[in-house]
Amino acid sequence: MEKKLNFTDQALNQINMITKGEEKKFFRITVQGGGCSGFKYNFSFDTKSNDDDIIFGKAIIDKSSLEIISGSVVDFKKEMIGEAFVINNPKATASCGCGLSFSI
């Protein structure tokens, strides 16, 4: 099964906008243990990719994290309470109210 990650137009536009310039060359997505539901999403910037990274345009994710969120959709939401990247993960069986923590 192919490891895939999908991005909405809003997410791609935001990633392209915030990665202009060399100090923020890539938008990095990682999945870490922790959070109130078992795993949590982490978003950061990187100037280079690593050997175990999969590159999706200006976004990068390590192979281990991609295993957990393969098939997900990365979106960028603008709401009255703020703006944030959101991952719609079909493998998640539960998530926290913050939207960054989930379990599978």
C-alpha positions in Angstrom: 0.0 0.0 0.0 1.4 3.4 -1.0 2.0 5.9 1.8 0.1 9.0 0.9 -0.6 12.4 2.5 -3.1 14.8 0.9 -3.1 18.6 1.2 -6.0 21.0 0.7 -5.4 24.1 -1.4 -5.6 26.2 1.8 -2.8 24.1 3.4 -0.6 24.3 0.3 -1.1 28.1 0.0 -0.2 28.6 3.7 2.8 26.3 3.5 4.1 28.1 0.4 3.6 31.5 2.0 5.3 30.6 5.3 8.3 28.8 3.7 9.4 31.7 1.6 13.1 32.3 2.4 16.0 30.0 3.2 15.5 30.0 7.0 12.2 28.2 6.6 12.8 26.0 3.5 10.5 23.1 4.6 7.4 22.8 6.7 8.0 19.7 8.8 5.1 17.4 10.1 6.0 14.9 12.8 3.9 12.6 15.0 5.2 12.2 18.5 4.2 10.0 21.5 2.4 12.0 24.1 -0.5 14.4 24.3 -3.8 13.6 26.1 -4.8 10.9 23.5 -1.5 9.0 23.0 0.0 10.7 19.9 0.3 14.4 18.9 1.0 16.3 15.7 3.9 18.6 15.7 4.5 21.3 13.0 7.9 23.1 12.6 10.3 24.4 10.0 13.6 22.9 8.7 16.3 24.1 6.4 17.0 20.6 5.1 15.5 17.2 4.7 16.8 14.0 6.3 17.5 10.6 4.6 14.3 9.1 6.1 12.0 12.1 5.0 9.3 11.9 2.4 9.0 15.2 0.6 5.6 16.6 -0.5 6.5 19.8 -2.2 7.5 22.2 0.6 6.3 19.8 3.3 8.3 17.0 4.7 7.5 14.1 7.0 9.7 11.3 8.3 8.8 7.7 7.4 7.7 6.7 10.9 5.3 9.6 11.2 3.9 8.9 7.7 3.2 5.3 8.7 0.8 6.6 11.4 -0.9 9.3 9.4 -0.8 7.8 5.9 -4.1 8.6 4.1 -4.7 11.8 6.1 -5.6 15.2 4.7 -3.7 18.2 5.9 -5.8 21.4 6.0 -5.4 25.0 7.2 -8.4 26.5 8.9 -9.1 30.1 9.7 -11.7 30.5 12.4 -12.7 33.3 14.8 -10.6 31.7 17.5 -7.5 31.6 15.4 -5.7 29.9 12.5 -4.2 26.4 12.6 -3.1 23.4 10.5 -5.4 20.5 11.0 -4.9 16.9 10.1 -8.0 14.7 9.3 -6.6 11.3 10.1 -9.0 8.4 9.1 -6.9 6.0 11.3 -7.6 8.1 14.5 -10.1 6.5 16.8 -10.2 9.4 19.3 -8.9 12.9 19.4 -8.6 15.7 21.9 -10.4 19.0 21.8 -7.2 20.8 20.9 -7.1 18.9 17.6 -3.4 18.1 17.9 -3.7 14.9 20.0 -5.1 11.6 18.8 -5.1 7.8 19.3 -5.2 5.0 16.8 
